[in-house]
Amino acid sequence: MDFKKLIAHSKEYGFIFQSSEIYDGLAAVYDYGPMGTELKNNIKQY
């Protein structure tokens, strides 16, 4: 899987969103979506 497919999959399933889509900010910055936040919290607890 290449990086573009990984980003597309992550955006489609709510792991990440481009900040520019949410806040009209920089196009190269991403924020965690609901699934991404859960994944991050699970990794922290591990």
C-alpha positions as CSV (number, residue, x, y, z in Angstrom):
1,M,0.0,0.0,0.0
2,D,1.5,3.3,-1.0
3,F,1.2,6.5,1.1
4,K,-1.6,8.1,-0.9
5,K,-3.8,5.0,-0.6
6,L,-3.1,4.9,3.2
7,I,-4.1,8.6,3.5
8,A,-7.3,8.1,1.4
9,H,-8.3,5.0,3.5
10,S,-7.6,6.9,6.8
11,K,-9.7,9.9,5.6
12,E,-12.6,7.7,4.3
13,Y,-12.9,5.8,7.7
14,G,-12.6,8.8,9.9
15,F,-9.1,8.3,11.3
16,I,-7.8,11.7,10.0
17,F,-9.1,14.8,8.4
18,Q,-7.2,17.7,6.7
19,S,-7.2,20.7,9.0
20,S,-8.0,22.9,6.0
21,E,-11.3,21.0,5.5
22,I,-12.3,21.8,9.1
23,Y,-10.7,25.1,10.0
24,D,-9.6,26.6,6.7
25,G,-5.9,26.3,7.8
26,L,-2.8,24.8,6.1
27,A,-3.4,22.1,3.6
28,A,-0.5,19.9,4.7
29,V,-1.7,19.5,8.3
30,Y,-4.0,16.7,9.5
31,D,-6.2,16.3,12.6
32,Y,-7.4,13.1,14.3
33,G,-10.9,12.1,13.6
34,P,-13.0,10.1,16.0
35,M,-11.4,6.7,15.0
36,G,-7.9,8.2,15.0
37,T,-8.4,9.5,18.5
38,E,-9.5,6.1,19.7
39,L,-6.5,4.5,18.0
40,K,-4.2,7.0,19.6
41,N,-5.7,6.4,23.1
42,N,-5.4,2.6,22.7
43,I,-1.7,3.0,21.7
44,K,-1.1,5.2,24.8
45,Q,-2.7,2.7,27.1
46,Y,-0.7,-0.2,25.7
